[in-house]
Amino acid sequence: MKYGTFITRQRGEAIVAEVQHAERLGFESAWIAEHLIMPVKQESVYPYSADGRFLVPPDSPFHDPLIVLAYVAAATHRIRLATGIFVVPLRNPFATAKAIASLDQLSQGRVTFGVGIGWLKEEFEAVGMTFENRALRTREYLELMIKLWSEADPEYQGKTVATRGMKFAPKTVQQPHPPIVFGGTSEPALRRTVKLGDGWYGIAHGLEQARTQIAHLREYARAAGRTRPIEITLSLRTGKPLTADDVRRMAELGVDRTLVGLPIKALEGAELDRFRTAVMDKVP
């Protein structure tokens, strides 16, 4: 089992200290959530809570994820650096491709690109991006990025973005691209994972829910004729601390990586030490 932790501290020295500590303990990856801007009044439905409300108040601080991961890259050696989740259609795809390529170079190939289409319509409207065609833009932006990262003379023609007769450098260290992990538990999200992703980032409030989600993902993969494995990352949110038995049962379901803590409340300091002893030592 691979174990991932979250980055939630605000000050640079605290972020680095926590990720270095996680790296020493054997955590495989550090993940960071993001939002560009948050509405005071939320009308969009958050898909991962029973009442549709987002878990944090609108004035909660969210760092730019790629700047933070670059900062962490300079102070770590092995731990993978992951976006969880980066809302692809909120930004210009060329700018995103450049930032990811730079981060992959600076970290010597440690980037995991966790992506999603977004759920918060007010956020899209606030930054002047269209909400309705975000799924199409996500697909085309990622197809474009892969060409930019891997081809000497990238050409792409989509409905929402195109390039021809241009050069792009640097390329990513990981070729043809860093692992792309799709977030989301809806049917369209699972189908996007099967078509475009190397992995899937799922959120479940219980093991039976996780079992159902993973079964659906595998059904879609079989129907699409996909033979390449999909790496499964799970954030199990039962409201209780994860136990070694929880992780063993996740492994039985085919989970490859478990994310510890929450995107808004990471385990820190002694909590990481206790998790290492109570879980990681028992389910390596």
N, C-alpha and C positions, 0 to 999 in steps of 0.2 A: 504494500500500500504506500502511495505517496501522500505526503501531508503538506497542505498549504495553509499559510497564515495570512491575515489581513494587515494592511497598513492603515491605521486610523489616527495616529498621533499627528500633531500639527507642527511642532518645532523640528527643524532639521536634525539637530543632535539627538533628539528623542527617537525620531524615525530610524535613523541609522543604528542607534544602540539596540533597538528592538529587533530590527532585521538581522543585524550581526548576531544577536543572541539566538534568534531562530535558526540561522545558518549553522551555528556551532552545535545546536541541539539536533540537527539533521533534518530540519524542514526542507522540503524540496523546492518550494516556491512561496513568493510573497505577492499578494493580490491587492489591487487598489480600485475602489469604486469611484464613480465620477458623476457630476452634473455640472453643466455650465452655469445655470441660473435656476432659481426655484421660485414658483409662484407663492404669493402670500395666501391666496385662496385656490385650493386644488379642486378641480372638477374632474380631471382624468382619473380613471380607476387604476390603482396600483394592483398588478395581477398576483402579488405574492402575500397578500394579507386577507383575512376573512372579510373585513369591512371595506376593502378597497382603498384604505388610507395608507399613505406612505409612512414609513416607520420613524422618520425624523422631522423635526420642525424646519420650516423653510430657511431659517437663518443658520442652519448647521453648515460648518465650513467643509467644502470639498476642494482639495488641491487639484491643480492640473496634474493628471496622472502621469503623463510622459515626462514632465519635468521632475517629479518626485522620483520616478524610477531611474532616470538618468543620475540623479543625485545619489541614490542608493547604489547604483552600479559601480560608482567610483570607490565605494567603501566595502564592497563584498566581492566574493570570488566564485562561488558555486551556485548559490541560490538563484532560481529562475525568477524573472521579473514579469509579472502578469497584470494585464488590465482586466478588471472584473466588475463591471463590463463597460467597454468603450462604445459610446453611441455613435456609430459610424456616420449616419446621414446628417448629423448636426454640423459637420465640418467639411471644408474643401478636401477632396480626396488626395490631391497632389500634396497639400500641406501635411496631411496625415501620413501619407506614404514616406515623405521626407523624414518626418519625425521618427517613425518606426524604424526606418533604415538606419538613421543616426544612432538610435538607442541600441539597435542590434549590434552595430559596429562597436559602440562604446562599451557594451557589456560583453563583447566577444561571443555573441550568439546565444544570449540567455533570455530572449524575449519570447513570451507566449502572448499572442494577440487575442484576448477575449473580447468578443464583439456582440453587438445586438442592434436592433432597429429602433429601440426607444419606445416608451409608453406614455410620456408626459407631453401631451399636445401643447400645453401652455409654454413649455420650454422651447419647443420648435418655433412657435409664433413669436416669442420674445426675441429670438436671434435671427428672425427672418428666413427660416427654412421651412419648406413645405412638409407637412405632416403626412398627407394622404399617400404619397408615393414613396414613402421612406423604405419600404421593403425592396422595391425595384432599385432605388438608389443604392441601398446597401449591397445588393448583389452586384450591380455594375461597378460600384466603387472598389469592391474587393477584387473583382476580375481585373480591373485596371491596375490596382496596386500590385498584384502578383506579376503582371507583365512589367511594370516599372522596376520591381525588385529583381527580376530574373533575366530580362532580355536586353541585349545590347542596343537594339533599335525597336523599342516598344511601340506597338500600334494597337489601338483599341477603338472600336466604334460601338457605342451604345446609344440608348435613347436619351440618357441624361448626362453622359460624359464621353469624351473622345480625345484621342491624341494620335498624332502622326508627325514624323519628321522632327522629332525632339529626342534629346538625350536625357538620361536620368542617372544620377550617381550621388552618393555611393549606393551600391547594391547591399542587400542584407547579407550577413555572414551565413545565416541559415538559408539554404537553397532547396527548392525554388522560392521558399518564403518561410518565415517563422510559423510555428503551429497556430492555426486559426481555430479558436474555440467559440462556438456559438452558444449564447445564453438564451433561455426561454423554454417554457414548458408547453406552449400551445402547439396544435397540430402544424401550423405553418412554420413555427420555429424548429420543430423536430425535422420537418422536411428540408428546411434550409441547411440544417446540420448535415443531413445525409448527402445533400447535393454538393455543398461547398466546404464543409468543415472537416478539420482533422479531429476535433473533439467536441464534446457537449458539456456545458455547465448547467446543471440542474439544481433546482431548489425544491425541497420536499419537507413537509411538516410531520412526516412519519415514514417508516420503512415500507409500509404497504403502498403509500402514495408513490414512493420512489420505485417500487417494484413495477407498478403500473406504467409509470413514465418510461422506464427503461424498456419494458416490453413493447410499448408503442414505438419507441425509437428503433428497436430491432426489426419490428414489423415493416416499418417504412424502408429500412435499409434493405431488407430482403426483397420487397416489392420493387425497389429501384435497381436491384441487381448489384448492389454495392458489396464488394468482397473485402475491401480494405477496412481494417478495424477502426472503430470510433472510440477514442479515449474518453472515458466517462469521469467527469468531475462532479461531485455532489456536495452541496451545502445542506446538511440535515438540520432543520430548525424545529426541534421539538419543545424548546423552552427549557430544556434540561441539559446539563453538561454531557458531552459525548463520553461513552464508556467503551472499553475494549470490546465488549459484546456487540455494541452498535456497529463498530467498525468491522468486526468479523462478519456480521450479517450483511453489511454493505459490500464487502469483498465477495461474498457468496452471490450477490446480485450482479457482480461484474463491475463494480465501481473500481476505478483505477486510482483516484485521488479524492481524498476527503478534505474539505476546507473547514478549518477550526475557528470557532468564534463567529463573529458577524462582520459584514462590511462596515458597519457603523460602531462596532464595539469588539475590537480584537482582544484576544488573550495577550496579556503582557507580563513581563518579568517572571515572578514566581509562578504565575498561572501556566506559563509555557513549560517551566520545569516540572510542575505537577503533571501536566499532560504527557510530557515525555515519559515519566515514570509509570503513570497509570495506564497509558494507552500505547504509545509508540514502542516501548520496550516489550510489550506483550503481543502487539500485532505489527511486526516490522514490515 
